[in-house]
Amino acid sequence: MKNKIKVYRAMHDLTQEDLARAIGVTRQTILAIEKGKYVPSLDLAFRISRHFKVNIEEVFSYDENTQADAGK
């Protein structure tokens, strides 16, 4: 799953720590999601998108190639 969390953090002048604190996760969780090493739960994805006041599709997009690579 691709995401634009880093872009939205930059637009809102937030660090990974700031975002993590705001949505109730660790900075390491935000880092892992940004790098594509962790796919967030639907609840967490919605919390992130709500924090930025955008639709979930604006932050996250499904990439079949990424999913296929993750299974190897």
C-alpha positions in Angstrom: 0.0 0.0 0.0 1.4 3.4 -1.0 0.9 6.4 1.2 1.5 10.1 1.2 1.9 10.5 5.0 5.3 12.2 4.7 3.8 14.7 2.2 0.9 15.5 4.5 3.2 15.8 7.5 5.3 18.3 5.6 2.2 20.3 4.5 1.2 20.5 8.2 4.7 21.0 9.5 4.6 17.9 11.7 7.3 15.5 12.7 6.7 11.8 12.9 6.6 12.2 16.6 4.0 14.9 16.4 1.7 12.8 14.2 2.3 9.7 16.3 1.3 11.5 19.5 -1.8 13.0 17.9 -3.2 9.6 16.7 -2.0 7.5 19.6 0.8 5.4 18.1 4.6 5.4 18.3 7.0 7.3 16.0 8.3 3.9 14.9 4.8 3.0 13.7 4.6 6.1 11.6 8.1 5.5 10.2 7.2 1.9 9.3 4.0 3.0 7.5 5.8 5.7 5.6 8.4 3.3 4.4 5.8 0.7 3.4 7.1 -1.9 5.9 3.8 -1.9 7.8 0.3 -1.7 6.5 -1.9 0.1 9.0 -5.2 -1.3 10.2 -8.3 0.3 8.7 -8.9 2.0 12.0 -5.4 3.5 12.0 -5.6 4.6 8.4 -8.9 6.4 9.1 -7.3 8.1 12.2 -4.4 9.3 10.1 -6.7 10.6 7.3 -9.1 12.3 9.8 -6.1 14.0 11.4 -5.3 15.6 8.1 -9.0 16.2 7.4 -8.9 14.4 4.0 -10.5 11.3 2.6 -8.6 8.1 3.3 -8.0 7.7 -0.5 -6.0 10.9 -0.6 -3.5 9.5 1.9 -3.4 5.8 1.0 -3.6 3.9 -2.3 -3.4 0.2 -3.1 -0.5 -0.9 -5.2 -0.8 -4.5 -6.4 2.9 -4.6 -7.3 3.9 -3.6 -3.8 1.6 -6.3 -2.3 3.0 -9.0 -4.6 6.6 -8.0 -3.7 5.7 -8.2 0.0 4.6 -11.8 -0.3 8.0 -12.9 -1.8 
